[in-house]
C-alpha cells in the first residue's frame, strides 16, 4: 500500500433547508479518512482503509461504495452489535453549513487494537490518521497510539490531520491528545484555526515553528482560499490558494488537500509541489455537493493545470 488509513465512515444525509423542515434528503457517505482514501484511489494510488461498520444496510452500502472506488477494504469488519453512524448536513448556503452527528455507540467507536494488522500497516509508505478517531472512545485512542507505534517501528511515515471536532470531546482533552499525537507524527496537517487552538499562536509561521522545533519534520498549515503555509527542513513558504468562483459545499476540502498532498509525495514531487496539488484538489472538492463527489482524477488535474487559468471551472 502507498497509504493505510484508519477511521469511521458514516452515512451522510444532506438537505438544503433546516432539518426541522426537511422532507427530502440526498444520501451519500462521509468520513475524513475514507475521503482521503477515495481521493488517493482516484489518483491511481494503492490505499487501504481500516474500520468497523454496523452489519446493517447502511454499513453494506458504505462498504460497497468504498470498494467500488478502488480502496482496499480487506481490513474492514462488520459489527453485529453496534450500528453504522449517521450524520446530517444542512446546506443553508456555502458559508453556513451545519452538521449534526448520530454516532455515539457506533460500530467504529468499538474499534480497538485487535482491529489492527501489523503486517498490513508495516507494508505501507504512509499511515494517515486524524484526530477524529481517538475522539470516538478510549479504546479508539489506544488503537491509534498502537498504530503509530507499529508504523514507527517499521519506518512508515505518520501523517496526522487533527480534524478537530469539538462536538466529540471536551476541549482540554482534545488539546492534550491532539498535541500528543501531533508530536509523534512525521507530517502534520492542521488548519489555521486548529493550529491556533493547539499552540495559542495566530501567525502561521509561529505555528509551524512550534511543531518543527519539537521534532515534527514537515508541517503544513491549511488556510482555505489563502492556500497553505509549509515548513520543511526549517524553510518556511506560503503556497497560494486556488481561486474558486462557484463554491458549493466547503466540507471535505481539507481531506481533499490531504489526498492531493500525499499523492504528490507518492509521485516524488517536491514538498512545495505536493502542497500545490493539495490546494488544487481542495478547490475541486468545494465545487460539488458531498464529501467525495468533487474529488478529481489525474486527467482532471492535468487538464486544470494545463489550462493556466486561476479558476476551477465545470
PyMOL commands that set and color helices and strands:
alter all, ss='L'
color gray80, all
select helices_A, chain A and resi 19-21+32-42+57-68+108-110+113-115+118-122+133-136+138-153+171-182+192-199+204-212+224-226+253-266+271-285+298-307
alter helices_A, ss='H'
color red, helices_A
select strands_A, chain A and resi 3-6+10-15+26-30+47-54+76-79+86-93+96-102+126-130+157-161+187-188+218-222+228-232+235-239
alter strands_A, ss='S'
color yellow, strands_A
deselect
rebuild
show_as cartoon
